[in-house]
Amino acid sequence: MHIDTITTITSPDLDWQQEALCAQTGADFFFPEPGSSVREAKRICGMCPIRSACLEYALDNDERFGVWGGLSEKERLELRRTAR
């Protein structure tokens, strides 16, 4: 089977990611090694204009790793538990 054209599917729901400060700083801060500090990621998130969209995305998509919307994995889990 030969494919002549590659189609890229983009989601308009993810356009906010281009404006995110984390997209400009790299993933190292936001996906640290286990036991490492997430302080720097949270500091960057605190200045990010689309923080709420990021957190909403993480909660809607059950992101289990990294810092999203200024919250760690444990903090998002706790937020889900209290929301029930």
NUFIRO-125920 format. One line per 5 residues: their letters; for each residue x, y, z of N, C-alpha, C, O, CB. Coordinates in pm, whole numbers, plus 50000, padded with zeros to 5 digits. Glycine has a CB too. Layout:
N
A	X:Y:Z:X:Y:Z:X:Y:Z:X:Y:Z:X:Y:Z; ... $
This chain:
84
MHIDT	50085:49882:50000:50000:50000:50000:50089:50124:50000:50182:50133:50080:49904:50000:50123; 50062:50216:49914:50140:50339:49901:50051:50458:49935:49941:50473:49883:50200:50352:49758; 50103:50543:50021:50028:50663:50059:50099:50783:49998:50215:50809:50028:50016:50677:50215; 50028:50856:49912:50087:50971:49845:50079:51098:49928:50164:51186:49916:50020:50993:49712; 49979:51108:50010:49956:51230:50085:49943:51198:50233:49876:51102:50273:49830:51302:50034 $
ITTIT	50007:51278:50311:49994:51265:50456:49903:51376:50504:49927:51494:50478:50135:51270:50528; 49800:51338:50573:49704:51434:50625:49732:51457:50773:49741:51362:50850:49559:51385:50603; 49745:51581:50810:49766:51616:50949:49633:51659:51008:49565:51746:50954:49872:51728:50964; 49598:51598:51117:49474:51632:51185:49510:51721:51302:49588:51682:51389:49395:51503:51232; 49455:51839:51305:49478:51930:51416:49346:51955:51486:49239:51953:51424:49542:52063:51369 $
SPDLD	49355:51978:51612:49236:52003:51691:49233:52149:51733:49326:52197:51798:49232:51910:51814; 49128:52220:51699:49119:52360:51741:49112:52371:51893:49141:52478:51948:48996:52426:51679; 49075:52264:51961:49068:52266:52107:49206:52277:52171:49217:52309:52289:48998:52142:52157; 49312:52251:52095:49447:52255:52151:49525:52379:52109:49644:52388:52136:49522:52132:52109; 49460:52474:52044:49527:52596:52002:49585:52673:52120:49686:52742:52105:49429:52685:51925 $
WQQEA	49524:52662:52235:49571:52733:52353:49715:52693:52390:49787:52772:52450:49478:52706:52471; 49756:52573:52353:49889:52525:52389:50000:52610:52328:50109:52619:52384:49906:52380:52346; 49974:52671:52214:50074:52756:52150:50103:52881:52231:50211:52939:52221:50028:52795:52010; 50007:52924:52312:50024:53044:52394:50080:53012:52532:50114:53104:52608:49891:53115:52409; 50091:52886:52565:50134:52846:52699:50281:52877:52723:50365:52858:52635:50108:52697:52719 $
LCAQT	50311:52926:52841:50449:52954:52876:50535:52828:52879:50655:52833:52852:50456:53024:53010; 50474:52716:52912:50551:52591:52916:50601:52551:52777:50705:52488:52764:50465:52478:52975; 50527:52589:52674:50569:52559:52537:50694:52638:52501:50767:52601:52409:50456:52591:52438; 50719:52746:52573:50835:52830:52547:50954:52795:52636:51066:52838:52609:50799:52975:52568; 50931:52716:52741:51038:52685:52835:51087:52541:52826:51198:52512:52870:50993:52713:52974 $
GADFF	51008:52452:52772:51048:52312:52764:50983:52227:52871:50937:52278:52973:51198:52301:52775; 50980:52099:52847:50906:52006:52931:50978:51964:53059:50916:51908:53149:50874:51884:52852; 51107:51989:53068:51183:51941:53184:51125:51986:53318:51119:51907:53412:51326:51988:53173; 51083:52111:53325:51026:52162:53450:50892:52097:53481:50859:52077:53598:51009:52314:53442; 50816:52064:53379:50678:52020:53396:50662:51870:53408:50557:51821:53448:50596:52069:53282 $
FPEPG	50766:51797:53373:50766:51651:53386:50897:51608:53453:50980:51541:53392:50749:51583:53246; 50914:51648:53581:51040:51619:53650:51050:51471:53689:50952:51398:53691:51052:51707:53775; 51171:51433:53719:51194:51297:53768:51119:51279:53900:51101:51376:53975:51347:51270:53787; 51076:51157:53930:51006:51132:54058:51089:51182:54176:51209:51157:54186:50977:50981:54074; 51022:51253:54265:51087:51306:54384:51148:51443:54364:51191:51506:54461:51191:51212:54429 $
SSVRE	51154:51492:54240:51210:51624:54212:51106:51732:54242:50986:51706:54248:51257:51634:54065; 51155:51852:54260:51068:51965:54291:50988:52010:54168:51038:52007:54055:51151:52082:54345; 50865:52051:54192:50782:52108:54087:50765:52259:54109:50682:52323:54045:50644:52038:54083; 50844:52313:54197:50834:52455:54234:50850:52547:54113:50771:52640:54096:50940:52489:54339; 50951:52522:54029:50974:52608:53913:50859:52598:53813:50819:52699:53755:51106:52570:53845 $
AKRIC	50806:52479:53793:50691:52462:53703:50571:52541:53755:50503:52608:53677:50654:52312:53688; 50546:52534:53883:50433:52606:53941:50452:52758:53931:50356:52832:53912:50413:52565:54087; 50577:52803:53943:50606:52946:53930:50574:52992:53788:50513:53097:53769:50754:52975:53965; 50616:52914:53689:50589:52947:53549:50438:52943:53522:50384:53032:53457:50663:52850:53454; 50372:52841:53572:50226:52830:53555:50154:52951:53614:50056:52999:53559:50174:52701:53619 $
GMCPI	50204:52999:53727:50141:53113:53792:50141:53239:53709:50058:53327:53730:50210:53140:53921; 50233:53249:53613:50241:53366:53525:50173:53341:53391:50163:53433:53309:50387:53403:53502; 50125:53221:53367:50073:53182:53237:49929:53231:53215:49843:53209:53301:50079:53031:53221; 49903:53297:53103:49769:53350:53078:49663:53244:53046:49544:53273:53050:49775:53447:52965; 49705:53122:53015:49607:53019:52980:49608:52904:53081:49573:52791:53048:49634:52966:52839 $
RSACL	49649:52934:53201:49657:52833:53306:49527:52756:53326:49528:52634:53341:49699:52898:53435; 49414:52827:53327:49286:52760:53352:49251:52664:53239:49196:52556:53265:49175:52864:53369; 49280:52700:53114:49254:52610:53001:49341:52485:53011:49296:52375:52979:49280:52681:52866; 49463:52502:53056:49555:52391:53074:49504:52295:53181:49501:52173:53160:49695:52443:53111; 49463:52349:53294:49411:52265:53402:49284:52194:53358:49267:52075:53386:49383:52350:53526 $
EYALD	49196:52264:53290:49073:52203:53240:49104:52087:53145:49042:51981:53153:48985:52308:53169; 49200:52107:53057:49241:52001:52964:49292:51879:53042:49255:51766:53012:49350:52054:52867; 49378:51903:53141:49435:51794:53219:49328:51715:53292:49333:51592:53297:49537:51848:53318; 49232:51784:53349:49124:51717:53421:49032:51641:53326:48991:51528:53354:49044:51818:53503; 48999:51703:53214:48910:51639:53115:48973:51516:53052:48904:51421:53016:48873:51739:53007 $
NDERF	49106:51517:53040:49176:51408:52972:49251:51316:53067:49331:51233:53025:49273:51465:52872; 49224:51332:53196:49283:51246:53300:49435:51235:53286:49492:51126:53292:49221:51107:53294; 49501:51352:53268:49647:51354:53263:49700:51314:53400:49665:51376:53501:49701:51496:53221; 49782:51214:53404:49830:51162:53532:49974:51196:53563:50022:51167:53672:49814:51014:53535; 50043:51257:53469:50183:51288:53491:50209:51435:53464:50146:51496:53378:50273:51201:53402 $
GVWGG	50302:51492:53538:50345:51628:53514:50261:51733:53583:50161:51703:53650:50346:51655:53370; 50304:51856:53566:50234:51972:53620:50150:52031:53507:50202:52063:53400:50335:52079:53680; 50022:52045:53532:49928:52100:53434:49845:52205:53506:49788:52178:53612:49836:51988:53371; 49837:52324:53450:49755:52429:53510:49800:52467:53650:49720:52515:53730:49612:52387:53514; 49925:52445:53680:49980:52481:53810:49962:52376:53918:49999:52400:54033:49918:52606:53856 $
LSEKE	49905:52260:53884:49884:52156:53984:49963:52030:53949:49975:51992:53833:49735:52123:53995; 50015:51967:54052:50087:51841:54036:49987:51726:54020:49866:51745:54030:50181:51815:54157; 50041:51608:53995:49955:51490:53982:49870:51469:54107:49749:51445:54098:50039:51365:53956; 49933:51478:54222:49863:51458:54349:49756:51563:54372:49646:51533:54419:49961:51458:54465; 49787:51686:54339:49690:51794:54358:49570:51779:54265:49457:51807:54305:49758:51930:54333 $
RLELR	49594:51734:54142:49480:51711:54050:49396:51594:54098:49273:51598:54087:49530:51685:53907; 49458:51493:54149:49384:51378:54203:49297:51422:54319:49180:51384:54327:49481:51266:54248; 49352:51502:54407:49275:51553:54522:49160:51642:54474:49050:51636:54529:49367:51632:54618; 49185:51723:54373:49079:51808:54318:48965:51724:54260:48848:51758:54276:49136:51901:54211; 48999:51615:54192:48896:51526:54137:48816:51462:54250:48693:51450:54241:48960:51418:54049 $
RTAR	48884:51420:54355:48816:51355:54468:48720:51449:54537:48608:51411:54570:48917:51303:54569; 48762:51573:54559:48675:51669:54629:48560:51715:54541:48456:51756:54592:48756:51789:54675; 48578:51708:54409:48472:51751:54317:48357:51649:54311:48246:51683:54271:48529:51773:54176; 48383:51528:54351:48279:51423:54344:48181:51436:54454:48088:51356:54464:48340:51285:54350 $
